[in-house]
Amino acid sequence: MPAFAIALLALVCLALPAAAQNRPALEQEFRSWLEAKVWPDAQKAKVSRPTFEAAFTGIALDWTLPDLAAPGAPPAREQRQPEFQTPGRYITEDKLAPLISGGRTQLKKWKQTLDAVERQYGVPREIIVAIWGRETGYGAVKPNKNAIRSLATLGFIGARKNYFYPELIAALQILEGDHLPLSELQSSWAGAMGQPQFLPSKFLRYAVDQNGDGKRDIWNSVPDTLGSIAHYLKAHGWVAGRHWGTEIGAPAGLSCTYEGPDKPRPVSDWLAMGAQPRTKVLSSAPHLNGHLLMPAGRHGPAFLVSENFYVLKSYNESDMYALFIGHLADRYDSNAKIAGGWDQLSGFNRSDVRVMQQRLERLGLDAGGTDGLVGFRTRVAIGTWQMSKGETPTCFPDAALVSRAGR
């Protein structure tokens, strides 16, 4: 090669990000890692050598994925979720409308299957169909990633290796035990599979063969999808005959610091404290416990929820996700919208919330960690801090509050 070409190549390499320069070496390390680390663990999980080799033939790292932390690469992009930042944007009529009409159609189309699933698991059909709709648009949204490749990449150079690596082994167990062809093991970028969007470990525990054809096919079988969602919810404690919750009017005396799954009170107590339910779904059983939910603090509507709301949260650890599912399920039979308005909140981001959480924790308040997500513990901690300052609690950050919290 001429000297000027060698010099030009050197300059190009210097201009490339370190991660790009390291890719060939990392690809080689990846192949070695598969043999030295993944194969022994897969073998312990009863995955055969032919299954292992078939899974990884021709597989290379997927550099298009988010959440990577390869040597020399920029910090991993945080996967932002709107339900943790500006709650009102997550549950809007434009998002609900197509799912409502589509769900009503699916409820009729799959009535016989849903009859059987509901009898077997005790989970309302509307809840099952709402999850199906929210996850993949009733099966219309098709995952487009090879689950093995995605999980292997995330398990090797992902920012959360310890989270994704067990899912890779679980995916190999699916190939071995369920005898699914590799071509069918399609997923989201994070390995969530099929119409219910189960991670591989969840598939192994909760997927069912509802149609009795000998396969647990959550990619192509609607009965298997519906049965698997119901089985998941029942296994996580769904209480048959108990509604998820209802919107309430919350007078000023009903403090937002009373929120959370750790502060149950009989429904009758909430009513005595001034809660004004929009429906009778919980007040018809006043002796049972209810929980206050204010996902935007005083900047949004309030709800009284049952233990089944927190079962919905086990599907996706987000108050707004569970609220979306519960409300969507209700809307299949009703046109009643959420009455309370959501304030438009802006001027802060996840890193700002993380700093605020760190300050609250230093003051001895339980903010639920310092992850930058505005969960119920952070909301309650904010409200408690506001009360300590002699202020009326709002229990949710805004730009001004983020800048001064904990000073």
C-alpha positions as CSV (number, residue, x, y, z in Angstrom):
1,M,0.0,0.0,0.0
2,P,1.4,3.5,-0.9
3,A,2.6,5.6,2.0
4,F,0.0,8.3,1.4
5,A,-2.8,5.7,1.5
6,I,-1.4,4.3,4.8
7,A,-1.3,7.8,6.2
8,L,-4.8,8.5,5.0
9,L,-6.1,5.3,6.6
10,A,-4.4,6.3,9.9
11,L,-6.1,9.7,9.8
12,V,-9.5,8.1,9.1
13,C,-9.0,5.7,12.0
14,L,-8.1,8.5,14.3
15,A,-11.3,10.3,13.3
16,L,-13.5,7.4,14.1
17,P,-15.0,7.0,17.6
18,A,-13.2,4.6,19.8
19,A,-16.1,2.2,19.8
20,A,-16.0,2.0,15.9
21,Q,-12.3,1.3,16.0
22,N,-12.8,-1.4,18.6
23,R,-15.7,-3.2,16.8
24,P,-13.6,-5.9,15.0
25,A,-11.9,-6.7,18.3
26,L,-15.1,-6.7,20.2
27,E,-16.7,-9.0,17.7
28,Q,-13.9,-11.5,18.2
29,E,-14.2,-11.1,22.0
30,F,-18.0,-11.7,21.6
31,R,-17.3,-15.1,19.8
32,S,-14.9,-16.1,22.6
33,W,-17.5,-15.0,25.2
34,L,-20.1,-17.2,23.7
35,E,-17.9,-20.2,24.0
36,A,-16.4,-19.4,27.4
37,K,-19.3,-18.0,29.2
38,V,-22.6,-18.5,27.4
39,W,-22.2,-22.2,26.4
40,P,-21.3,-23.5,29.9
41,D,-24.3,-21.6,31.3
42,A,-26.6,-22.8,28.6
43,Q,-25.4,-26.4,29.1
44,K,-26.3,-26.1,32.8
45,A,-29.7,-24.9,31.7
46,K,-30.1,-28.2,29.7
47,V,-29.6,-26.5,26.3
48,S,-28.1,-29.0,23.8
49,R,-25.1,-28.2,21.7
50,P,-27.0,-28.4,18.4
51,T,-29.5,-25.9,19.7
52,F,-26.7,-23.6,20.9
53,E,-24.8,-23.7,17.6
54,A,-28.0,-23.2,15.5
55,A,-28.8,-20.1,17.7
56,F,-25.5,-18.4,17.2
57,T,-24.5,-19.4,13.6
58,G,-23.9,-16.1,11.7
59,I,-24.8,-14.0,14.8
60,A,-22.9,-10.8,15.2
61,L,-23.3,-7.9,17.7
62,D,-26.2,-5.6,16.9
63,W,-24.7,-2.1,17.0
64,T,-28.1,-0.4,16.3
65,L,-29.4,-1.2,19.7
66,P,-29.8,1.5,22.4
67,D,-28.6,0.9,26.0
68,L,-25.1,-0.2,24.9
69,A,-21.9,0.5,26.9
70,A,-19.1,-0.8,24.7
71,P,-15.5,0.2,25.6
72,G,-14.8,3.6,24.1
73,A,-18.4,4.3,23.3
74,P,-20.4,7.3,24.5
75,P,-22.5,6.8,27.6
76,A,-25.6,4.6,26.9
77,R,-28.7,6.5,25.9
78,E,-31.3,6.4,28.6
79,Q,-34.5,5.0,27.5
80,R,-37.0,7.7,28.3
81,Q,-40.5,6.8,29.2
82,P,-43.1,9.6,29.0
83,E,-45.3,8.0,31.8
84,F,-42.5,8.9,34.3
85,Q,-42.0,12.5,33.1
86,T,-45.2,14.2,31.9
87,P,-48.0,11.9,32.8
88,G,-50.8,13.7,30.9
89,R,-49.1,12.9,27.6
90,Y,-49.3,9.2,28.2
91,I,-53.0,8.7,28.4
92,T,-54.7,10.9,25.8
93,E,-57.8,10.4,23.7
94,D,-55.8,10.2,20.5
95,K,-53.9,7.2,21.9
96,L,-57.1,5.6,23.4
97,A,-59.5,6.1,20.5
98,P,-58.1,3.5,18.0
99,L,-57.5,1.0,20.8
100,I,-61.1,1.4,22.1
101,S,-62.7,0.7,18.7
102,G,-60.2,-2.1,17.9
103,G,-60.8,-3.7,21.3
104,R,-64.5,-3.7,20.9
105,T,-64.1,-5.6,17.6
106,Q,-61.7,-8.1,19.2
107,L,-64.0,-8.7,22.2
108,K,-66.7,-9.8,19.8
109,K,-64.4,-11.8,17.5
110,W,-62.8,-13.8,20.3
111,K,-65.8,-14.1,22.5
112,Q,-65.7,-17.9,22.8
113,T,-62.0,-18.0,23.6
114,L,-62.4,-15.2,26.1
115,D,-65.3,-17.0,27.8
116,A,-63.0,-19.9,28.4
117,V,-60.0,-17.8,29.5
118,E,-62.1,-15.8,31.9
119,R,-63.6,-18.9,33.5
120,Q,-60.2,-20.5,33.8
121,Y,-58.2,-17.6,35.3
122,G,-60.8,-15.2,36.8
123,V,-59.3,-12.2,35.0
124,P,-61.8,-9.9,33.1
125,R,-61.7,-10.2,29.4
126,E,-61.5,-6.4,29.1
127,I,-58.3,-6.3,31.1
128,I,-56.7,-9.1,29.0
129,V,-57.7,-7.4,25.7
130,A,-56.5,-4.0,26.9
131,I,-53.0,-5.4,27.6
132,W,-53.0,-7.1,24.2
133,G,-54.0,-3.8,22.6
134,R,-51.5,-1.7,24.5
135,E,-48.6,-4.0,23.9
136,T,-48.9,-4.8,20.2
137,G,-52.1,-3.2,18.8
138,Y,-54.0,-6.5,19.0
139,G,-51.1,-8.3,17.2
140,A,-50.8,-5.7,14.4
141,V,-47.3,-4.5,15.6
142,K,-44.8,-7.2,14.7
143,P,-41.4,-7.4,16.5
144,N,-38.6,-7.1,14.1
145,K,-35.5,-8.2,16.0
146,N,-33.8,-11.5,16.4
147,A,-34.3,-12.2,20.1
148,I,-31.1,-14.2,20.4
149,R,-29.0,-11.5,18.7
150,S,-30.5,-8.6,20.7
151,L,-30.2,-10.4,24.1
152,A,-26.7,-11.6,23.3
153,T,-25.6,-8.1,22.4
154,L,-27.2,-6.6,25.5
155,G,-25.8,-9.4,27.7
156,F,-22.3,-8.7,26.3
157,I,-22.0,-4.9,25.9
158,G,-25.3,-3.6,27.3
159,A,-25.4,-1.0,30.0
160,R,-27.5,-3.5,32.1
161,K,-25.7,-6.8,31.4
162,N,-26.9,-8.5,34.6
163,Y,-30.5,-7.9,33.6
164,F,-30.3,-9.1,30.1
165,Y,-27.9,-12.0,30.4
166,P,-30.4,-14.4,32.2
167,E,-32.9,-13.5,29.5
168,L,-30.5,-14.8,26.9
169,I,-30.2,-18.1,28.6
170,A,-34.0,-18.3,29.0
171,A,-34.3,-17.6,25.2
172,L,-32.0,-20.6,24.5
173,Q,-34.2,-22.7,26.8
174,I,-37.2,-21.7,24.7
175,L,-35.5,-22.9,21.6
176,E,-34.6,-26.2,23.3
177,G,-37.8,-26.9,25.2
178,D,-40.5,-25.5,23.0
179,H,-38.8,-26.5,19.7
180,L,-39.6,-23.2,18.1
181,P,-37.6,-22.4,15.0
182,L,-35.1,-19.6,15.4
183,S,-36.8,-17.6,12.7
184,E,-39.9,-17.3,14.9
185,L,-38.1,-16.0,17.9
186,Q,-38.7,-12.4,17.1
187,S,-38.7,-9.6,19.7
188,S,-38.4,-5.9,20.5
189,W,-34.9,-4.5,20.8
190,A,-35.0,-5.4,24.5
191,G,-36.0,-9.0,23.9
192,A,-39.8,-8.7,24.6
193,M,-41.5,-11.3,22.5
194,G,-44.7,-12.0,20.8
195,Q,-48.1,-10.3,21.1
196,P,-48.0,-10.1,24.9
197,Q,-44.4,-8.8,24.8
198,F,-43.1,-11.4,27.3
199,L,-39.4,-11.5,28.1
200,P,-38.0,-15.0,27.7
201,S,-38.1,-15.7,31.5
202,K,-41.7,-14.7,31.6
203,F,-42.5,-16.9,28.6
204,L,-41.0,-19.9,30.3
205,R,-43.2,-19.3,33.4
206,Y,-46.4,-17.9,32.1
207,A,-47.0,-18.7,28.4
208,V,-49.7,-21.3,27.9
209,D,-51.0,-23.5,25.0
210,Q,-54.6,-22.2,25.2
211,N,-55.7,-23.7,21.8
212,G,-54.3,-27.1,22.6
213,D,-52.1,-27.5,19.5
214,G,-49.1,-28.5,21.4
215,K,-47.2,-25.2,21.1
216,R,-47.1,-22.0,23.2
217,D,-47.2,-19.7,20.3
218,I,-47.5,-16.1,21.5
219,W,-46.4,-14.8,18.1
220,N,-49.1,-16.2,15.9
221,S,-51.9,-17.6,18.1
222,V,-54.5,-15.2,19.6
223,P,-55.8,-17.9,22.0
224,D,-52.3,-18.6,23.3
225,T,-51.7,-14.8,23.7
226,L,-54.9,-14.2,25.6
227,G,-54.5,-17.2,27.8
228,S,-50.9,-16.3,28.6
229,I,-51.7,-12.7,29.6
230,A,-54.5,-14.0,31.9
231,H,-52.2,-16.7,33.4
232,Y,-49.6,-14.0,34.1
233,L,-52.1,-11.8,35.9
234,K,-53.5,-14.7,38.0
235,A,-50.1,-15.8,39.0
236,H,-49.3,-12.3,40.2
237,G,-52.3,-12.2,42.5
238,W,-55.3,-11.0,40.5
239,V,-58.3,-11.1,42.7
240,A,-61.3,-12.3,40.8
241,G,-64.4,-10.1,41.0
242,R,-62.4,-7.0,42.2
243,H,-62.3,-4.0,39.9
244,W,-59.0,-2.2,39.4
245,G,-60.2,1.2,40.6
246,T,-62.0,4.4,39.8
247,E,-61.4,8.1,39.4
248,I,-62.2,10.2,42.5
249,G,-62.7,13.8,43.4
250,A,-60.0,14.5,46.0
251,P,-60.7,17.5,48.3
252,A,-57.8,19.6,49.6
253,G,-57.9,17.8,52.9
254,L,-57.1,14.5,51.2
255,S,-53.3,14.9,51.2
256,C,-51.3,13.6,48.2
257,T,-48.9,12.2,50.8
258,Y,-51.4,9.5,51.6
259,E,-50.7,7.8,48.2
260,G,-49.2,4.4,47.7
261,P,-49.6,0.6,47.9
262,D,-48.1,0.8,51.4
263,K,-50.9,3.0,52.8
264,P,-54.1,0.9,52.4
265,R,-57.3,2.0,54.1
266,P,-60.8,0.6,54.0
267,V,-62.8,2.2,51.2
268,S,-65.2,3.4,53.8
269,D,-62.4,5.4,55.4
270,W,-61.5,7.1,52.1
271,L,-65.1,8.0,51.6
272,A,-65.2,9.5,55.2
273,M,-62.1,11.5,54.3
274,G,-64.0,13.1,51.4
275,A,-63.0,11.0,48.4
276,Q,-65.8,11.2,45.8
277,P,-65.7,8.2,43.5
278,R,-67.0,8.6,40.0
279,T,-68.3,5.0,39.9
280,K,-69.4,2.5,42.6
281,V,-67.0,-0.3,41.6
282,L,-65.1,0.0,44.8
283,S,-67.6,1.7,47.2
284,S,-69.9,-1.3,46.8
285,A,-67.4,-3.2,49.0
286,P,-66.6,-0.5,51.6
287,H,-64.9,-2.9,54.0
288,L,-62.2,-3.8,51.5
289,N,-59.0,-1.8,51.2
290,G,-58.3,0.8,48.7
291,H,-55.2,2.9,47.8
292,L,-54.9,6.5,46.8
293,L,-53.3,7.0,43.4
294,M,-52.2,10.5,42.3
295,P,-49.8,9.9,39.4
296,A,-49.2,13.6,38.8
297,G,-49.7,14.6,42.4
298,R,-52.0,17.7,42.6
299,H,-51.1,18.4,38.9
300,G,-53.6,15.7,37.7
301,P,-56.6,13.6,38.5
302,A,-56.8,11.3,41.5
303,F,-57.9,7.6,41.7
304,L,-58.9,5.1,44.3
305,V,-57.5,1.7,43.3
306,S,-57.6,-1.9,44.5
307,E,-54.8,-4.5,44.8
308,N,-55.5,-5.5,41.2
309,F,-54.1,-2.1,40.1
310,Y,-50.7,-3.2,41.5
311,V,-51.1,-6.6,39.7
312,L,-51.3,-4.6,36.5
313,K,-48.1,-2.7,37.5
314,S,-46.3,-6.1,37.7
315,Y,-46.8,-6.3,33.9
316,N,-45.1,-2.9,33.5
317,E,-43.7,-1.1,36.5
318,S,-45.4,2.2,35.7
319,D,-48.4,3.8,37.4
320,M,-49.4,5.3,34.1
321,Y,-49.2,2.0,32.3
322,A,-51.5,0.3,34.8
323,L,-53.9,3.3,34.7
324,F,-53.9,3.2,30.9
325,I,-54.8,-0.5,31.0
326,G,-57.6,-0.1,33.6
327,H,-59.1,3.0,31.9
328,L,-58.9,1.4,28.4
329,A,-60.6,-1.8,29.7
330,D,-63.4,0.4,31.2
331,R,-63.8,2.3,27.9
332,Y,-64.8,-0.8,26.0
333,D,-68.2,-0.6,27.7
334,S,-68.3,3.1,28.5
335,N,-67.6,6.5,26.9
336,A,-66.7,8.1,30.2
337,K,-63.4,9.9,29.9
338,I,-61.1,10.8,32.8
339,A,-62.7,13.9,34.2
340,G,-59.7,15.5,35.9
341,G,-57.2,17.6,33.8
342,W,-53.5,17.2,33.6
343,D,-51.3,20.2,34.0
344,Q,-48.6,20.7,31.4
345,L,-45.3,20.1,33.2
346,S,-41.9,20.9,31.7
347,G,-38.6,22.5,32.5
348,F,-36.9,19.4,33.9
349,N,-35.5,16.1,32.8
350,R,-34.6,12.7,34.3
351,S,-31.2,13.9,35.5
352,D,-32.8,16.8,37.3
353,V,-35.1,14.5,39.1
354,R,-32.2,12.2,40.0
355,V,-30.4,15.2,41.7
356,M,-33.6,16.1,43.6
357,Q,-34.0,12.5,44.8
358,Q,-30.4,12.5,46.1
359,R,-31.2,15.6,48.1
360,L,-34.4,14.2,49.5
361,E,-32.7,11.0,50.5
362,R,-29.9,13.0,52.2
363,L,-32.7,14.6,54.3
364,G,-33.8,11.2,55.4
365,L,-36.8,11.0,53.1
366,D,-37.5,7.8,51.1
367,A,-37.6,8.8,47.4
368,G,-37.5,5.2,46.3
369,G,-34.0,5.4,45.0
370,T,-32.2,7.9,42.7
371,D,-33.3,6.6,39.3
372,G,-34.7,9.9,38.0
373,L,-38.2,8.4,37.7
374,V,-41.1,10.0,39.5
375,G,-42.7,7.0,41.1
376,F,-45.0,7.1,44.1
377,R,-42.2,7.2,46.7
378,T,-40.7,10.2,45.0
379,R,-44.0,11.9,44.9
380,V,-44.7,11.3,48.6
381,A,-41.2,12.4,49.5
382,I,-41.7,15.6,47.6
383,G,-45.0,16.2,49.3
384,T,-43.5,15.5,52.8
385,W,-40.6,17.9,52.1
386,Q,-43.1,20.6,51.0
387,M,-45.1,20.2,54.2
388,S,-41.9,20.5,56.2
389,K,-41.4,23.9,54.6
390,G,-45.0,24.9,55.5
391,E,-46.2,24.6,51.9
392,T,-49.3,22.9,50.5
393,P,-48.0,19.6,49.1
394,T,-48.3,19.1,45.3
395,C,-46.3,15.8,45.3
396,F,-44.9,16.3,41.9
397,P,-41.8,18.1,40.5
398,D,-42.0,21.2,38.4
399,A,-39.0,23.3,37.2
400,A,-38.9,25.6,40.2
401,L,-39.3,22.7,42.7
402,V,-36.6,20.6,41.1
403,S,-34.1,23.6,41.4
404,R,-34.7,24.1,45.1
405,A,-35.7,20.8,46.6
406,G,-33.6,19.8,49.5
407,R,-31.7,23.1,49.9
